[in-house]
Amino acid sequence: MHHGTRDELLSRLTETVESVTVGHPARVAVDGPPAAGKTTLADELATVLRSRGRHVVRATIDDFLVPRARRYPRGEYSAEGCYFDAHDHQGLNRVLLDPLGPGGDRRIRHAVYDRTADAVLSPPVVTVPAGAVLLFDGVFLMRPELIDRWDLRILVSTALEKTVDRAVLRESRVSSRADVERRWRERYLPAQRLYFTLARPADRADVIVHNDEPQRPAWEFR
């Protein structure tokens, strides 16, 4: 286990990403519970990599949700529904991960769903260079449907109770504390526990970032 500053963490992660040697764009998963700090870390890492001349594709699992009408067959607060029913993994593989993988044509779409409009999305196809890096953040990224698509797996770990507090602060303008806590305690956190039981992401991660204190993180390389 290593402890250090945020900049030291980003430097080590940058070195790790740049050490990935594959004949196609490097596909990097930034996994972790909601409000663990995945998006922030992926955005910061993208900034550093771009400053070093790498072409970076940023994408998120939130743009691969299924439409709301099909997202809650087990109920709005179901943990099983959150894990099994919420995301379009086939679409993710088809339009993004497989085209960037071995034998892929590197012609990608970064999304299949528009969260604002709650509608299927079909953005223009773009072609990325072979030396590009995909930084993809989201929940449940080391599940069986996705695990073999990643060339580097980063798990952002935070005490689950901290994610509740962060979510309350983050969503205070749009949701009451009671509504946020209910979603977290009945749906999101039990879904994470289910994920850790079924997929064991901590055993599959190449890097674990302990993000309880974002400015003084700890990390371990596998």
MOQUI-V50847 format. One record per residue. RES is the residue in one letter. SS is DSSP state (helix for helix, strand for strand, loop for the rest). PHI is phi in radians with two decimals (none if undefined). OMEGA is omega in whole degrees, 0 to 359 (NA if undefined). Layout:
BEGIN
res = [RES & RES]
ss = [SS & SS]
phi = [PHI & PHI]
omega = [OMEGA & OMEGA]
END
This chain:
BEGIN
res = [M & H & H & G & T & R & D & E & L & L & S & R & L & T & E & T & V & E & S & V & T & V & G & H & P & A & R & V & A & V & D & G & P & P & A & A & G & K & T & T & L & A & D & E & L & A & T & V & L & R & S & R & G & R & H & V & V & R & A & T & I & D & D & F & L & V & P & R & A & R & R & Y & P & R & G & E & Y & S & A & E & G & C & Y & F & D & A & H & D & H & Q & G & L & N & R & V & L & L & D & P & L & G & P & G & G & D & R & R & I & R & H & A & V & Y & D & R & T & A & D & A & V & L & S & P & P & V & V & T & V & P & A & G & A & V & L & L & F & D & G & V & F & L & M & R & P & E & L & I & D & R & W & D & L & R & I & L & V & S & T & A & L & E & K & T & V & D & R & A & V & L & R & E & S & R & V & S & S & R & A & D & V & E & R & R & W & R & E & R & Y & L & P & A & Q & R & L & Y & F & T & L & A & R & P & A & D & R & A & D & V & I & V & H & N & D & E & P & Q & R & P & A & W & E & F & R]
ss = [loop & strand & strand & loop & loop & helix & helix & helix & helix & helix & helix & helix & helix & helix & helix & helix & helix & helix & loop & loop & loop & loop & loop & loop & loop & strand & strand & strand & strand & strand & strand & strand & loop & loop & loop & loop & loop & helix & helix & helix & helix & helix & helix & helix & helix & helix & helix & helix & helix & helix & helix & loop & loop & loop & loop & strand & strand & strand & strand & strand & helix & helix & helix & helix & strand & loop & loop & helix & helix & helix & helix & loop & loop & loop & loop & loop & loop & loop & helix & helix & helix & helix & helix & helix & loop & loop & strand & loop & helix & helix & helix & helix & helix & helix & helix & helix & helix & loop & loop & loop & loop & loop & loop & loop & loop & loop & strand & strand & loop & loop & loop & loop & strand & strand & loop & loop & loop & loop & strand & strand & loop & loop & loop & loop & loop & strand & strand & loop & loop & loop & loop & loop & strand & strand & strand & strand & strand & strand & loop & loop & loop & loop & loop & loop & loop & loop & helix & helix & helix & loop & loop & strand & strand & strand & strand & strand & strand & loop & loop & helix & helix & helix & helix & helix & helix & helix & helix & helix & helix & helix & loop & loop & loop & loop & loop & loop & helix & helix & helix & helix & helix & helix & helix & helix & helix & helix & helix & helix & helix & helix & helix & helix & helix & helix & helix & helix & helix & helix & helix & loop & helix & helix & helix & helix & loop & loop & strand & strand & strand & strand & loop & loop & loop & helix & helix & helix & loop & strand & strand & strand & strand & loop]
phi = [none & -1.97 & -2.11 & -3.08 & -1.51 & -1.07 & -1.11 & -1.14 & -1.06 & -1.10 & -1.10 & -1.15 & -1.15 & -1.06 & -1.05 & -1.19 & -1.05 & -1.26 & -1.48 & -1.24 & -2.03 & -2.36 & -1.54 & -2.70 & -0.97 & -1.32 & -1.78 & -1.94 & -1.60 & -2.07 & -1.76 & 2.70 & -1.12 & -1.02 & 1.19 & -1.40 & 1.90 & -1.11 & -1.11 & -1.05 & -1.11 & -1.11 & -1.12 & -1.13 & -1.14 & -1.06 & -1.06 & -1.15 & -1.10 & -1.12 & -1.16 & -1.72 & 1.60 & -1.46 & -1.40 & -2.02 & -1.81 & -1.81 & -2.59 & -2.50 & -1.12 & -1.12 & -1.63 & -2.25 & -1.30 & -1.48 & -0.97 & -0.97 & -1.11 & -1.91 & -1.56 & -2.19 & -1.13 & -1.74 & 1.94 & -1.13 & -1.90 & -1.36 & -1.18 & -1.11 & -1.12 & -1.07 & -1.38 & -1.62 & -2.01 & -1.49 & -2.14 & -1.65 & -1.24 & -1.11 & -1.12 & -1.04 & -1.11 & -1.18 & -1.73 & -2.32 & -1.26 & -1.21 & -1.06 & -1.58 & -1.61 & -0.99 & 1.36 & -1.33 & -1.61 & 1.13 & -1.68 & -2.24 & -2.08 & -1.58 & -2.80 & -2.25 & -2.53 & -1.81 & -1.13 & -1.15 & -1.58 & 0.87 & -2.53 & -1.10 & -2.16 & -2.36 & -1.19 & -1.05 & -1.32 & -2.18 & -1.86 & -1.90 & -1.22 & -1.10 & -1.57 & -1.26 & -2.18 & -1.65 & -1.89 & -2.10 & -1.85 & 2.85 & -1.60 & 1.07 & -1.39 & -1.87 & -1.31 & -1.01 & -1.18 & -2.16 & -0.97 & -1.43 & -1.53 & -1.70 & -1.68 & -2.64 & -2.12 & -1.96 & -1.93 & -1.63 & -1.91 & -2.54 & -0.93 & -1.03 & -1.13 & -1.14 & -1.15 & -1.12 & -1.08 & -1.12 & -1.14 & -1.04 & -1.15 & -1.14 & -1.86 & -1.08 & -1.41 & -2.08 & -2.46 & -1.33 & -1.00 & -1.09 & -1.15 & -1.12 & -1.09 & -1.14 & -1.05 & -1.19 & -1.37 & -1.71 & -2.00 & -1.23 & -1.22 & -1.07 & -1.13 & -1.13 & -1.13 & -1.08 & -1.03 & -1.14 & -1.27 & -1.41 & -1.84 & 0.89 & -1.08 & -1.11 & -1.40 & -1.78 & -1.27 & -1.46 & -2.40 & -2.03 & -1.83 & -1.58 & -1.98 & -1.09 & -2.09 & -0.97 & -1.48 & -2.32 & -1.33 & -2.20 & -2.64 & -2.45 & -1.83 & -1.71]
omega = [178 & 176 & 180 & 179 & 177 & 180 & 178 & 176 & 181 & 177 & 179 & 179 & 178 & 178 & 181 & 177 & 184 & 177 & 179 & 181 & 177 & 181 & 181 & 178 & 179 & 182 & 187 & 176 & 172 & 190 & 175 & 180 & 172 & 179 & 177 & 182 & 182 & 184 & 179 & 180 & 180 & 178 & 179 & 179 & 177 & 179 & 180 & 181 & 178 & 179 & 179 & 174 & 179 & 172 & 184 & 171 & 177 & 178 & 185 & 178 & 180 & 177 & 176 & 170 & 169 & 179 & 187 & 182 & 180 & 189 & 189 & 180 & 180 & 181 & 186 & 184 & 182 & 176 & 178 & 177 & 178 & 183 & 189 & 194 & 194 & 192 & 180 & 183 & 177 & 178 & 178 & 178 & 186 & 189 & 185 & 189 & 180 & 176 & 178 & 184 & 180 & 180 & 180 & 182 & 178 & 174 & 192 & 162 & 185 & 185 & 171 & 187 & 177 & 183 & 183 & 182 & 186 & 185 & 174 & 185 & 177 & 181 & 180 & 174 & 175 & 177 & 182 & 180 & 182 & 180 & 182 & 174 & 170 & 171 & 188 & 180 & 177 & 178 & 171 & 187 & 180 & 176 & 186 & 182 & 188 & 195 & 184 & 182 & 186 & 175 & 174 & 185 & 179 & 177 & 177 & 186 & 178 & 174 & 187 & 179 & 177 & 180 & 177 & 180 & 179 & 181 & 179 & 178 & 184 & 187 & 186 & 182 & 185 & 182 & 175 & 178 & 181 & 180 & 180 & 182 & 179 & 179 & 182 & 188 & 181 & 185 & 192 & 183 & 174 & 177 & 177 & 179 & 176 & 178 & 180 & 178 & 186 & 189 & 178 & 184 & 180 & 178 & 185 & 184 & 172 & 179 & 172 & 177 & 178 & 195 & 177 & 177 & 190 & 180 & 175 & 185 & 171 & 181 & 177 & 179 & 181 & NA]
END
